[in-house]
Amino acid sequence: MLNSTELAEVKHAPSERSKALLQEKSTYVAAGITHAAPIFIKEAKGAVIEDIDGNRYLDFYTGIGVTTAGHCPAPVVAAIKEQADRLLHSCFMVSMYEPYVQLAKKLTEITPGSHQKKAMFVNSGAEAVENAIKIARAYTGRQGVICFESGFHGRTLLTMSLTSKVKPYKHGFGPYAPEIYKVPFPNLYRSQLHTTQEESCQAYLDYFERFFIAEVDPSHIAAIILEPVQGEGGFNIPPQGYWQGLRKICDKHGIVLIADEVQTGFTRTGKMFAVEHFDVVPDLMTVAKSIASGMPLSAVVGRSEIMDAPGAGQIGGTYGGNPVACAAALATIELLERDNLADKAMALGETVVTRLRQLQKKYPRIGDVRNLGAMIALEFVTDPQSREPDKATASAVIAECVKHGLLVIGAGIYGNVLRLLPPLVVSDEQLAQALQIIEDAVDVVLG
């Protein structure tokens, strides 16, 4: 049995079984389903993954932000087993079960705002976003949706239309959903509008005045949707006042403000939800990923009067709010709260960023190191002055990390960002090993 405190150890070459599985994957799995690491997982616990060849990896991508509380946390596994013994499935829209209601209540309690809230459940982040847009349109009677450059909201037709990156997400899949309007995101590292953060923030907010004249009237806009921290976009963090400015714009024009917390939610950024860092209460929130430690589940939660806008049967789905997934989510949230993992995320982020900024001084081609809690990114550039994106270096560093037992993945519309999503249960020894692997990888690639 794998020990959750074990360290990375890669010493076995791919076995014949691994090679055969890789060939079968190529033969039977659609070519569009790619893989970043050429390994097949046997088991995982805490921060450690073991492949079928006996190699151990520290997992710093956590299923793309899903296993924030670590792999197979004991209380969650116990809750899954207990619920599975009682009920695996019953469509809630036909015959109901208690975990759905319990989880809806819990989400209304822990999400920002003291107003009355309601929730509904589906299966994926993209489904949650789709439903949030439907709900906002039903409530406002409007069709238009504003989203942001470099944002990511999913791969379905509507969410792909909201997403900002042509290859691989959108190329060849048009035509896209109508009534989607994109505006610039205040990426402080790449903004050339003004010198100070405050000036840059105000310039991006002022852009809406011209936008509402040149592109679309605000009376046509149902919702503005954005991630508190852009995930796939490269962990871009807006300035403090930007969210507050958007709140004022939405209030002025009767627009629903949607926070897409699919990747940022559930203590990852040092608070239960990332939007809390900006002292703003959104009208609706989409949540998924870390909600249930790996069980497929997502939710829309928000103001009761908005959530109640769709009529009977207009939202929902066969598997939405599966009883086993709801039980896993309740156990996961209890674990996050009990072990104060939000505080752990803040401390973890500070430790990692301090070390990486020392590395940045040695290698200025690490153009930026940024984080919000334990969402941490290194952006590689060919030149620190021009800030030209360097995808090749980022890819080489990631490959070198994987070779030595650290699983990390890239991000950013240019593919030049290394993103770190460490499990919040990582031990000090595991963290030290992971940081050393990153430093060694950068030394190999840039040294």
N, C-alpha and C positions, 0 to 999 in steps of 0.2 A: 504493500500500500504506500502510495506517495505521501511523503511528509511535507506539510505546507511550508516548513521553514528551510527546506533544502535549497541549495544554490544551483546556479546554472552549471551544466557540465555537458559539453558536446564532444564526444569521443568516438562515436560509432558512425561509420559510413552508411549510406542508405542500404538497407537490406534488400534481398530479392523480393520480399513481400512489399516493401515500400515502392520499389520500382514497378512491380506488377500493379499495385493500386494506382500509381500515377498513370500508367498506361490505360487502365480501366477508366480512370477519370477522363482521360483524353478521348476515349472511345465512346463513353456513355453519357457524359455530362456536357451540356451545351457549352460551346466555346466562349460565350459571353461571361460564364462563371469562371473567373480567374482566381489565382491564389498568390499571395505575397510571399509566403514561406513554403518551400517544397517539403512539408512534413505532414504526417498524419498523426493526430493526437490519440494517445491511448487513455490517458486520464489527466486530471488537473485538480489542484487543491491550492487554495490561497493564492499566492503569486506565482505558482510554479506549474508549468505544463510539461508532461513527459510524452515523447512520441513513441511510436510502436517499436523503435529501435533502441529505446532506453536512454535517449538523449533528453536532458532536462533544460528547459528554457524559462527564463524569467519573463513573465507576460506583462509588457508595458504598453499594450494596446487594448487589453481587457475586452476582447470581442467588439472592438470599436466602441468603447465606453459603456459596456453592458455590465461586466462583472466588477463593478466598483467596490463591492464588499468582498471581493475575492471569489475564486472558483469554489463551488459546492459548499457554501457556508452551512455548517451543521444545522442551525435552527431552520433555515430555509428548506434544506433537503428533508428534514423531519416533517415540516408542514406539507410539503409536496406529497410525501409518502402517505401521511395521514389522510389528506384530502383524496388522493387517488384511490384509497381503499373504500371511500364512501361514494364518490361521484366523479366521473371523468368528464362528462359532458351532458348538458341540457340547455338548449338555446334559451337564454334568459327571456327572450321576447315571447316564449311560449309558456314555459314553467320556470319559476324563479328559484334562486338559492341565496343563502345568507351571505357568503363571502363577497358577492358583487356589491350588495348594499353596504356591508362593512367597509369595503375599500373605498367606495364612493364617499362615504361619510368621512373617512380618514383623509382623503385628498382635499375635501373642502375645509378641513381643519388645518392642514399644514401648508396650503398654498397661500400666497400673500393676499391680504385684504380681509377686513372684518365684515364685509357685506355677505348677504346670502349667496351661496354658491351651489351648483349642481355639477355632476360628472356623468360621462358616458364612456364606455370602453369598446375598443376595437383591438386589432392585432399588431399593427406596426406603426412606426413613426409616420410614414407616408399616409396611412389610413387616418391617423389622428389629424394630420394637417388637412386632408381632404374634407373631413367632417367639420373641422373648425371653420373652413371657408364656407361650407354649406350653411352652417349655423349663422355665421355673420351675414351672409346674403339673405337668409330667411328673416333675420331680425331687422335688417336695414331696408330691405326691398331694393337693394342696389346690387350691381354686378361687379364693379371694378375692384381689383386687388393690387395693392402696392407691395412690392418686395424689393430686395436689395442685391446689387452686384456682389458677387463672391459668396452669396448665400447658398445653402443646400437644404432642401426640404423633402427630397425623396425622388423616386424613379418612376412613379405612375405618370399618366398623361398630365394631370393637373400639377402635381408636385414637381415633375420634370420641367414643366413650363415655368415654375417659380424658381427652380434651381439655376445657378449661374456657373456653368462650365460646359462648353460645347462637347469636347472630347474628354472622357468617354460617354458622358451622361446623356447628351442630346443629339449627337451627330447621327443623321439618317432617320430620326424618329418623328420628324415633323409631318403634318402641321401641328403646332402646339395649341394648347387651350387659349381661347381668346380672353380679352379683358384683363390681361396681366401687364402691369406697368413696373418697370425696374428703375430704381434711383441709385445714385452712388452711395456706397457705405463709407463712413468716416474711418478709413484705415490710416491710423496715425503714422505708421512707419512709411507708407507710400504716399501720403497726402503732400501735395506741393502748394496747397492753397495759402497757408499762412504759417507763421513761425511758431506761434504758441498753440497749445492744446485748446484753449478757450476760443481763440479766433477761428481755428479750424472747425471746431464744433459748431460755432455760430454760422459759419459759411455753409456748412452742410445743411443746417436747418433752414437758412435763408433760401436755399435752393428750391424748397417747396413752393415759395411764393411764385417763382417763375414757372415751375413745373405745373402748378394748378391753372396757369394761364395758357401755357404753350402746349400741354399734353392732354390733360383731362380735368374736368371741373370736379372739385372735391365733393359736390353733391352726388356724384356718380360712384364714389368709392365706398365700398362696403367695409374693407379692412386694410390695415397695414400689418404685415407679418414680418418678423425678423427674429433671429437668434440673439440672445443676450451676448454670447460670444460665438462668432462664426466658427463652425466645426470644420467641415471639409474645406472651407474657404481659407483655412490656415490659422485658426485660433486668433482671429482679429478681434480686438477688444475696443468697443467704442468709448469715447470720453464720457465722463460721469454725467455731464449735462445733456447728452444727446437723447437718452431715453426720456428724460424729463421734458425735453422740448417736443418729442414725438407725442407724449401724453397730452400736452397742451394743444397741439395741432389736431389730434383726434377728438378731444373734447370740444374744440371750436367748431369742427365740421361734422360731428356726429358719426365719426368713424370708429369701428371696433379695433382696438389694439390687441394683437395676438402675439404672445411671447412663445416662440418655438423652443421649448426646453428639452427637446428629445435627447440631445447629447449633454447638455449642461446641467440637467436636473439631478436631484437626489444626492446632495452633499459634494458633488465633484469639484465645485469651485470654492468650497469653504463655507457655503450656506446651503440650506436645503434646496433652494432654487437660485440660479445665478442672477435673475432680475432683482433680487433683494439687495444686491450690491449697489444698485442704481436708485434705490428709494422710489421705485415706481410700482404701481399695482396695475397689471394688464387686465383687460376685460376677459380674455380667454387665454388659456395656456394649453399647449400640447406637450405631453410627457410620454416617455417610452424608455427604451434601453435599460437603464439601471433600476427601473421600477420593480423588477421581479427576478433579478439575478440570473437572467438568461431565458426565462420562460417568455413565450411570445405574448406581449401585452402592451397596450398603449391606451392613452386616455385623452379626452378633452375635458377640461374643468374650467368653470368660470361663472360669471354673474348669472343668477337664476333666471332673470328675465330674458337674457340672451339665449341661454341654453334651452329654454322652453319655447323658443320661437318655432322650430320645426314641429309639425303636427305628428300625430300618432303614426308610427311605422316609417317615418321619413328618414330616420337615422338608425343605425344598428348593424347587425350582421350575425351570421350563424355562429361563429366562434367567438365573437367579441365578449370579453369578460369571462373567459373560460374559468370554471371553478378552481381548477388546479393552479392556473396562473394567478388568480386573485389571492389564493391562499399563500402563494409564494411572495406576492407583492406585500401583503400584510406582514409576513415574517421578515422580509427584507427591510421595510421601513422601520419596524421595531428594532431591528439590529442596527441600522444606521443611527437611530436616535439613542439607543442604549449605550453604544460604544463611542458616541460623540465623534463620528467619522468626519463631520464637517470641520471640526477643530483639527483633526489629523490631516485633512486635505490642505489646510492653510499652512501647517507646519511642514508638511511634505513639500509643498510648492516652494516655500522659502529656502529649504535645504537644497533642493535641486537647482533652483535658479541661481543661488549664490555660487554654486560649483560651476554651473554652465557659463556664468558671466566671467569667471576666471578663465575658462577655456576660450571665451570670446576675445579676451585681451591678447591671448596668444595667437589666435586666428581671426583676424578682422573680417575674413570672408564669412564668418558667422555674423551676418548683418544685424540680426536682432534676436534677442532672447526675451520672450514675453510669457506671461501667465496670468491666470486668475485662479487662485488656489492650485489644485492639482491638474489643471489643464495647462500644459506647458509646451512651448514651441521654440524651435530653433529655425531661423530662416537663413538659408544659404544664398550668397550673392557672389557674382564673379568679381565685383569691385565694391568696396564699402561706400565709395562716393557716388557712383552711378546707380548702385543698388540693382543692377541687372540680375534677374533671377537666375539661379544656378541649379537647375534640376539634376544635372549629372552628378554633382557632388552630393546632393541630398540622397539620391538613389544609391550611390556607392557607399555612403555611411550607413544607410539602412541595411544594405546587404552585408556589410562587414559586421554589424551588430548581430544580425541573425546567425551568421557563421560562428559567432562566439557565445551564443546562448541568450541573446536578448531580443525579444520580439517587439519591434516598433514598426510604425507605418508612416507614410507620407501624407501630405495635405497641401492645400493651396491651389489656386487656379493655375499657377505656373508649375506645380509639382515640386517646388523647391523648399518645402517646409517639412521638417521632421517633427512629428507630434508625439507627445508623451502623455499617456493616460494610465499611470501606474495604479494598481489596486491599492486601496487605502489601508489594506491590512499588511502591506509589505513590511518586512522586518528591517531594522537598521542595517544588518549585515547584507541582506539582499539588495537594499538600496545602494549601499556602498559598492557592491559588485556591479550593479547595473550602471552606475555612474562611471566606474572605471572602464567598463566595456565601451561606453560612449566615447570617453576620452581617447581610448586606444584606437577606436575606429576612426575618429577625426584625425588622429596622428598619422594613421596609415594613409588616409585619403589626401589630406592636405599637407602633411609633414614633408 
